[in-house]
């Protein structure tokens, strides 16, 4: 799970994911959940 979150973050930084839309909202929400559970 941590590796998947890291891959998403790297992909976003690299610009592989769209900067807006449901994908980003889902990614940000996932990152917030991971941060709270850390």
Chimera marker file (.cmm) of the C-alpha trace (Angstrom):
<marker_set name="trace">
<marker id="1" x="0.000" y="0.000" z="0.000" r="1" g="1" b="0" radius="0.5"/>
<marker id="2" x="2.800" y="2.393" z="0.873" r="1" g="1" b="0" radius="0.5"/>
<marker id="3" x="4.578" y="1.564" z="-2.375" r="1" g="1" b="0" radius="0.5"/>
<marker id="4" x="1.381" y="2.213" z="-4.338" r="1" g="1" b="0" radius="0.5"/>
<marker id="5" x="0.957" y="5.617" z="-2.674" r="1" g="1" b="0" radius="0.5"/>
<marker id="6" x="4.588" y="6.433" z="-3.420" r="1" g="1" b="0" radius="0.5"/>
<marker id="7" x="4.130" y="5.455" z="-7.065" r="1" g="1" b="0" radius="0.5"/>
<marker id="8" x="1.093" y="7.747" z="-7.288" r="1" g="1" b="0" radius="0.5"/>
<marker id="9" x="3.059" y="10.635" z="-5.792" r="1" g="1" b="0" radius="0.5"/>
<marker id="10" x="5.975" y="10.082" z="-8.173" r="1" g="1" b="0" radius="0.5"/>
<marker id="11" x="3.618" y="9.847" z="-11.143" r="1" g="1" b="0" radius="0.5"/>
<marker id="12" x="1.919" y="13.097" z="-10.171" r="1" g="1" b="0" radius="0.5"/>
<marker id="13" x="5.271" y="14.872" z="-9.766" r="1" g="1" b="0" radius="0.5"/>
<marker id="14" x="6.352" y="13.523" z="-13.144" r="1" g="1" b="0" radius="0.5"/>
<marker id="15" x="3.133" y="14.847" z="-14.668" r="1" g="1" b="0" radius="0.5"/>
<marker id="16" x="1.877" y="11.410" z="-15.692" r="1" g="1" b="0" radius="0.5"/>
<marker id="17" x="-1.445" y="12.043" z="-13.963" r="1" g="1" b="0" radius="0.5"/>
<marker id="18" x="-3.895" y="14.830" z="-14.809" r="1" g="1" b="0" radius="0.5"/>
<marker id="19" x="-3.631" y="17.837" z="-12.504" r="1" g="1" b="0" radius="0.5"/>
<marker id="20" x="-7.405" y="18.109" z="-12.166" r="1" g="1" b="0" radius="0.5"/>
<marker id="21" x="-10.395" y="15.802" z="-12.132" r="1" g="1" b="0" radius="0.5"/>
<marker id="22" x="-11.600" y="12.756" z="-10.196" r="1" g="1" b="0" radius="0.5"/>
<marker id="23" x="-8.182" y="11.100" z="-10.421" r="1" g="1" b="0" radius="0.5"/>
<marker id="24" x="-6.449" y="13.856" z="-8.491" r="1" g="1" b="0" radius="0.5"/>
<marker id="25" x="-9.272" y="14.126" z="-5.976" r="1" g="1" b="0" radius="0.5"/>
<marker id="26" x="-9.041" y="10.386" z="-5.326" r="1" g="1" b="0" radius="0.5"/>
<marker id="27" x="-5.244" y="10.554" z="-5.056" r="1" g="1" b="0" radius="0.5"/>
<marker id="28" x="-5.282" y="13.491" z="-2.650" r="1" g="1" b="0" radius="0.5"/>
<marker id="29" x="-7.944" y="11.838" z="-0.519" r="1" g="1" b="0" radius="0.5"/>
<marker id="30" x="-5.864" y="8.648" z="-0.438" r="1" g="1" b="0" radius="0.5"/>
<marker id="31" x="-2.739" y="10.581" z="0.579" r="1" g="1" b="0" radius="0.5"/>
<marker id="32" x="-4.674" y="12.284" z="3.398" r="1" g="1" b="0" radius="0.5"/>
<marker id="33" x="-5.881" y="8.911" z="4.682" r="1" g="1" b="0" radius="0.5"/>
<marker id="34" x="-2.340" y="7.514" z="4.567" r="1" g="1" b="0" radius="0.5"/>
<marker id="35" x="-0.989" y="10.588" z="6.366" r="1" g="1" b="0" radius="0.5"/>
<marker id="36" x="-3.608" y="10.345" z="9.125" r="1" g="1" b="0" radius="0.5"/>
<marker id="37" x="-2.964" y="6.635" z="9.647" r="1" g="1" b="0" radius="0.5"/>
<marker id="38" x="0.824" y="7.084" z="9.703" r="1" g="1" b="0" radius="0.5"/>
<link id1="1" id2="2" r="1" g="1" b="0" radius="0.2"/>
<link id1="2" id2="3" r="1" g="1" b="0" radius="0.2"/>
<link id1="3" id2="4" r="1" g="1" b="0" radius="0.2"/>
<link id1="4" id2="5" r="1" g="1" b="0" radius="0.2"/>
<link id1="5" id2="6" r="1" g="1" b="0" radius="0.2"/>
<link id1="6" id2="7" r="1" g="1" b="0" radius="0.2"/>
<link id1="7" id2="8" r="1" g="1" b="0" radius="0.2"/>
<link id1="8" id2="9" r="1" g="1" b="0" radius="0.2"/>
<link id1="9" id2="10" r="1" g="1" b="0" radius="0.2"/>
<link id1="10" id2="11" r="1" g="1" b="0" radius="0.2"/>
<link id1="11" id2="12" r="1" g="1" b="0" radius="0.2"/>
<link id1="12" id2="13" r="1" g="1" b="0" radius="0.2"/>
<link id1="13" id2="14" r="1" g="1" b="0" radius="0.2"/>
<link id1="14" id2="15" r="1" g="1" b="0" radius="0.2"/>
<link id1="15" id2="16" r="1" g="1" b="0" radius="0.2"/>
<link id1="16" id2="17" r="1" g="1" b="0" radius="0.2"/>
<link id1="17" id2="18" r="1" g="1" b="0" radius="0.2"/>
<link id1="18" id2="19" r="1" g="1" b="0" radius="0.2"/>
<link id1="19" id2="20" r="1" g="1" b="0" radius="0.2"/>
<link id1="20" id2="21" r="1" g="1" b="0" radius="0.2"/>
<link id1="21" id2="22" r="1" g="1" b="0" radius="0.2"/>
<link id1="22" id2="23" r="1" g="1" b="0" radius="0.2"/>
<link id1="23" id2="24" r="1" g="1" b="0" radius="0.2"/>
<link id1="24" id2="25" r="1" g="1" b="0" radius="0.2"/>
<link id1="25" id2="26" r="1" g="1" b="0" radius="0.2"/>
<link id1="26" id2="27" r="1" g="1" b="0" radius="0.2"/>
<link id1="27" id2="28" r="1" g="1" b="0" radius="0.2"/>
<link id1="28" id2="29" r="1" g="1" b="0" radius="0.2"/>
<link id1="29" id2="30" r="1" g="1" b="0" radius="0.2"/>
<link id1="30" id2="31" r="1" g="1" b="0" radius="0.2"/>
<link id1="31" id2="32" r="1" g="1" b="0" radius="0.2"/>
<link id1="32" id2="33" r="1" g="1" b="0" radius="0.2"/>
<link id1="33" id2="34" r="1" g="1" b="0" radius="0.2"/>
<link id1="34" id2="35" r="1" g="1" b="0" radius="0.2"/>
<link id1="35" id2="36" r="1" g="1" b="0" radius="0.2"/>
<link id1="36" id2="37" r="1" g="1" b="0" radius="0.2"/>
<link id1="37" id2="38" r="1" g="1" b="0" radius="0.2"/>
</marker_set>
